[in-house]
Amino acid sequence: MTKLALTTMMAAVLAGGVCAQAPTGSEINARRENQQDRIANGVASGQLTAGETANLEKKEANLNQEIRHDRLQNGGNLTNNEKRQINRQQNRLSNRIYQDKHNAVTQHYGKNEVDARRENQQDRIAQGIRSGQLTAGETAKLESQSARINREVRNERAANGGNLTNKEKAQVNRQLNRESAQIYNKKHNAARGPH
């Protein structure tokens, strides 16, 4: 493709974005669902770490709260300006999801009992995101907790030549038990995500 053709196409795309019509409410909701599915897939595949997921879900929760607030201010509807603003925010979040999923940082688990439990809980969180059983805010809290546990395990292993002591394993298992109960409770409460 020639440079001129590429430049012309980019100008047309950019000009179309400036004059673009505001997305409808159903398009906004469909996009929220799609982005949640992308995050869930990243969690399940290990492309997203717990920390990255927590950060993305906090941003998603803030955007959802902004949408709720805007709708309350306008009798349940969004103005065209608010729709365009939400679309820009969703574009930034979409780019962040892509960047986080495609960076060099991935979630790795070993073959031992502690790591198998950590991986299982990440799979449960991913399933909750995908099914809509977890809201963005709930996911952010769960993933922040997972990130803390992961850091603790990594630091303890570094201090002990790559292994956990029996006492440390017991402590991590207690933390994982609490997290497991929280995952169950959050997945089975009345709050629902965008599905």
Secondary structure, 3 states (H helix, E strand, C coil): CCHHHHHHHHHHHHHHHHHCCCCCHHHHHHHHHHHHHHHHHHHHHCCCCHHHHHHHHHHHHHHHHHHHHHHHHCCCCCCHHHHHHHHHHHHHHHHHHHHHHCCCCCCCCCCCHHHHHHHHHHHHHHHHHHHCCCCHHHHHHHHHHHHHHHHHHHHHHHHCCCCCCHHHHHHHHHHHHHHHHHHHHHHCCCCCCCC
